[in-house]
């Protein structure tokens, strides 16, 4: 396709009008839209968005082909549709605002150093307890609170406020214990309460073999940023629920690695050093193999 000099001049002049603030503005919008789409991709809300897009396309076509009746109805539907969308997406909007107000990055900058040993200890004790209760098919529903506080959930149970230990967890979830049916809540490595009631998931696409314990664990992960550890009473399988998704049949090693990755602050500097060191090792091995192959060719 050929461009005339005047066209190229227009393009160059237009590009010259773009300022740094314009680029930043577009990048922020793209980042926000991308994250919204990623978060809605695994929920039933994506179907609602698809329906809205279909209606907008129909309204656009009705304008082009001068379909006055359809255009009139759709225009009035859009006026009320904005309010309807706010009501429909109320849980997602609420969760997004809560995450904006309690950013993980901000929290990690000011996280108390003294809380880290308690969190590490809680992770180790949880893995030990879940491994043993998995073998005995004891049901477990343990919620690790992160940025979004679960005070309303805590008020529905019994206050404990104790260090997390495997023996305490096994006593709480023992089948004849009074609090074994509810959830236990952990905050900053402290077991704050047990026997707590959790909201059930509203996801209609969940597997039918999931019981109320797993649906409650997924439900609280949909309504907060909590990390939920579950053990099935029927199969003994260990699972983790985060952001509305369930990861099932985890080994003890995988569970510990997952909890450490989700609950402990990431050491970015050390990770970068390890990545650079791995790259150097790979280059050294490649150089060694090439030299070895070269020596082999000369011997032949």
Buried (B, 14 or more C-beta within 10 A) or exposed (E): EEEEEEEEEEEEEEEEEEEEEEEEEEEEEEEEEEEBEEBBEEBEBEEBBEEBEEBEEBBEEBBEEEBEEBBEEBEEEBEEBEEEBEEBBEEBEEBBEBBEEBEBEEEEEEBEEEEBEBBBBBBBBBBBBBBBBBEEBBBBBBBBBBBBEBEEBBEBBBEBEEEBBBEBBBBBBBEEEEBBBBBBBBBBBBBBBBBBBBBBBBBEEBEEEBEEBBBBBBBBBBBBBBBBBBBBBEEBBBBBBBBBEBEBEBEBEBBBBBBBEBBBEEEEEEEEEEEEEEEEEEEEEEEEEEEEEEEEEEEE
